[in-house]
Amino acid sequence: MNSMNESALDIKGQEIVDQAYELVGLVELAYREGTAAHVVEKGLFQKLLEMGYQALSPLRKAPNALQI
């Protein structure tokens, strides 16, 4: 039943996982380039917010799925 719900909601789990791996790459690149920690954190939090929005967007479209 979960897979039916997931397909009905069009959750793109693999896409989100791929983006999480990209975050790791960003941190590694920042380390190699000597980027300041506060700049890295700001970028990471922005990406995480985008990922959260993307993950929740199918729920926003489903009737009665979220009470926001």
RASULBEL-V653035 format. One record per residue. N is the residue number from 1. SS is DSSP state (@ for helix, = for strand, . for the rest). NEAR is the number of other ideal C-beta (glycine too) atoms within 12 Angstrom. Layout:
# RASULBEL-V653035
{{N	SS	NEAR} {N	SS	NEAR}}
This chain:
# RASULBEL-V653035
{{1	.	7} {2	@	10} {3	@	10} {4	@	9} {5	@	14} {6	@	17} {7	@	13} {8	@	16} {9	@	22} {10	.	19} {11	.	24} {12	.	18} {13	@	19} {14	@	12} {15	@	18} {16	@	23} {17	@	16} {18	@	15} {19	@	24} {20	@	22} {21	@	16} {22	@	20} {23	@	24} {24	@	17} {25	@	17} {26	@	25} {27	@	21} {28	@	14} {29	@	17} {30	@	21} {31	@	14} {32	@	11} {33	@	12} {34	.	10} {35	.	18} {36	.	12} {37	@	13} {38	@	11} {39	@	17} {40	@	23} {41	@	17} {42	@	16} {43	@	22} {44	@	25} {45	@	16} {46	@	16} {47	@	24} {48	@	20} {49	@	15} {50	@	20} {51	@	24} {52	@	17} {53	@	17} {54	@	23} {55	@	25} {56	@	21} {57	@	21} {58	@	22} {59	@	22} {60	@	18} {61	@	14} {62	.	18} {63	.	10} {64	.	9} {65	.	17} {66	.	14} {67	.	8} {68	.	10}}
